[in-house]
Amino acid sequence: MVALPERFETQTVHLKGSHEIKDVSKTTPIYQTSVFSFPGLEEVEQYYRGERGYLYTRNGNPNQAQLADAVARLEQAEKGVSAASGMGAIMAGLLAVLSPGDHLLVSHEIYGGTYALLQKELSRLQIPFDVIDLNRAESLAPYVKENTKMLYFETITNPLLTVVDMPFWLKQAGQHGLITMVDNTFATPYLVQPIRYGADLVVHSATKYIGGHSDVTAGVLVGRADLIGRAQEIVVNYGASLSPFEAWLAARGLKTLAVRMERQCDNAAQVAAFLARHPAVEAVYYPTEASTAFFHRNHQGAMISFRLADESKIYPFYRSLRWIEFAPSLAGVETTVSHPVTTSHRAFTEEQRRATGITMGLVRLSVGIEALEDIIEDLEQALSC
Ligand SMILES: Cc1ncc(COP(=O)(O)O)c(C=O)c1O
């Protein structure tokens, strides 16, 4: 034990004691510290020479690194960086590549928050973008300008769950010399690893399947080491670093990703088939086997959207669910429902709703790990309301 001065005031602050063990903890401790201490100035110099790991948690922390490294490994990426949220990771990825004057192409179906980032923040930095329907376009050629630098899309889109032909579009982007960034939040590396098809950067809202328990807000960006190095600087400079506890929670959740995904995808396939047969359901949006043929697993994901045949039943439907809760997020171990029109796509005009099919009667379902029969029973009784 360190010998401390004996005065009460000093001893209350310096809690040195027998808890300071050299034994190895089975789980990674939570490094809940804003800063790291150094025995002397030589060690500070070692940090700046890259010979010591950590200085200040905004610049780096073992829990942040554990999460980033784990996701990088699962995505087969060279390197990763964690961020305070999925949006923080997306921002870091975009700004690592784009400078004022550069142009960006994005898929027409992207998360509303990402669209807001492009429209409200990046355009202000003189980084314009164009939207491209990757399910209808035949090539990138008509959309690529002299200053186009990047292509951005989501593996499985929200809320209509269409699957972009990733191998084709990544190849096209390569032919035009574009840097590519894929939001793999809905698919996760369990289903597909975009880097194997040539993506330069892959981003996750770790708030979703990576964490898996709806108890953490976090983001991870992985990919080419040079781009991640720059993204890391952006995370530090913009103050978007992930807290150690959130990183620890996300890493703990990640350990069960494979078993959760397997169970959730199995349940979802059965629930999608049930919904497709139900007379109260007009349409089911769930990735087809053909569209996911390039996935590394024979699963179509665990998100389903469906449209009620009678739109006027939408309020009673949500009210009638007994234990499936309404929650405007996704990917937890519990089955939850959301409603795009009143949440994520609230800003859409009536015309946009009709054009995209994101109408009042559309329900988004995040399928959990419960007993399949229970999920179907609750949906069945709510659909019969
Ligand atoms: C596909 C997708 N990407 C990114 C985000 C943003 O993630 P976060 O809420 O962790 O910032 C979300 C959030 O819902 C999302 O669904």
The ligand as an ORCA input file, in Angstrom:
! r2SCAN-3c Opt
* xyz 0 1
  C     -29.531      2.783    -39.940
  C     -29.182      3.774    -38.882
  N     -28.000      4.414    -38.943
  C     -27.634      5.311    -38.006
  C     -28.467      5.633    -36.951
  C     -28.033      6.647    -35.926
  O     -27.597      6.002    -34.788
  P     -27.616      6.650    -33.304
  O     -29.055      6.844    -32.935
  O     -26.886      5.651    -32.489
  O     -26.896      7.958    -33.420
  C     -29.694      4.974    -36.826
  C     -30.585      5.265    -35.692
  O     -31.719      4.846    -35.633
  C     -30.067      4.022    -37.823
  O     -31.244      3.373    -37.774
*
